[in-house]
Amino acid sequence: MSVAGNASPTRDPRLGFATRIGFVLAAVGSAVGLGNVWRFPYVAGENGGAAFIFIYLLCVAFVALPVLIGEFAIGRRGQRSAVGSFRVISPGTPWWLTGLLGVATAFVILSFYSAVAGWVLHYAMVGAFSGFGEYTREESGAFFGAFIEGFGQPVFYQLLAVLATVGVIVFGVHGGIERVSKVLMPALFFVMLLLILRSLTLPGAAEGIVWLFRPDFGEIGLGSVFDALGMAFFSLSVGMGAMITYASYVSRESNLVTTGTTVAGLDTAVAILAGLMIFPAVFAFGMDPAGGPGLVFVTLPSIFSEMPAGRLVGTAFFAMLFVAALTSMISILEPVVTCLVDEWSVRRGPATTISGLAILVLGIPACLSVSPGAPLGQIMIPFFGGSLGIFDLMDTLSNKLMLPIGGLLMCLFLAFSWKSRGALAEVAGTGGNPDSIWLRGWFWMAVTVAPLGIVIILVTGLLDLVR
Ligand code: PHE
């Protein structure tokens, strides 16, 4: 078992990932989540399918992936929390504030993420205990609306989701996160493949595949590019220090360009596979591919109600989606816990409890403000020329502003504070060649294309909102 990091006599040694594959699976577990299966298909659906996917791929390859590799390097070099790692690399400078912004972002993301994870859990329970028989085309939307606009139920399931997250994190990186990721991630891929087979073999499925892969650039505007950038950051879990934190628990051997590309490749593959799982079924049943956020919670249950073996398929789908959400929630909360442990010497148990409770302060209001009819749905907050409810504000704020700004700061940190020599040596890993063309290519992208891309898309996207 590897013990990574600063073991001091007064503090427990940081018990890190024992195996390389454990780290990779945990990072993939972080990346693959509601972003891939819930958000990606509906955002692609609203933005014309393949054309959006194309822009999304560009954002992943040229912006989010370079930032991901940078985050891995910062964490592995620092061997501390997102806040502490910046301090280790550039002592006496204010760059650690980037890590602090990340901790704040974690609260914002988890507030709405845990609510949606709770919905997933609810639907898994519906599948397991009563089936989707009543979720007909006509009724499915009403069921979903009544559920999310309720009071006790959505909060109850949100609490369960947070409790599950806390229950894993409390056992630490090796005993909790690595162990769970190693079992759940392969299981997730397996269930997903079965579901894709089911979807693709439905009569009329081909139309969905054609729709998914035939680009319609007419639907693409500035807003779509802004959406794609936020989606890329969110889906790869970059911009808030989640990947810094995970990498801080790993030892020096591997080449981070390879690891980063593997994680980004798997994450993107899962997003596209989620499309292949959902759209053939949507078309086979003559539903609307641009169903918005309700695609997974309204459209799919009504498909399950009509499909042969729909109850089994539907229950497996929501159970799988909960697993994906859980491994992501773990990676959102762990940076907060690691920060308390590393920077303030709080023990892991209390640190986990405190941060789990703190998440609810923002999480419960978000959960209760999903739509205008929800208990807190009438509270509207001004945002760039319009106004948003609490749930939508948390979602938009984190995706479109906080993650890209966090990513931008990391690029600037690489360019102006850490500089190429140190960063390249870290990315190469022990025995690797810091002068290789891949590594130089990465650094060049991380300090030019990525930050410029972020600034341009952010500024034009925000101007577009205000106009
Ligand atoms: N990547 C996760 C998903 O797609 C969400 C996430 C965002 C996780 C930011 C960690 C940090 O669902």
Residues whose N, C-alpha, C, O or C-beta is under 5 A from the ligand:
A	BS01	LIG	S30 A31 V32 G33 L34 G35 N36 F234 S235 L236 S237 V238 A242 S328 S331 I332
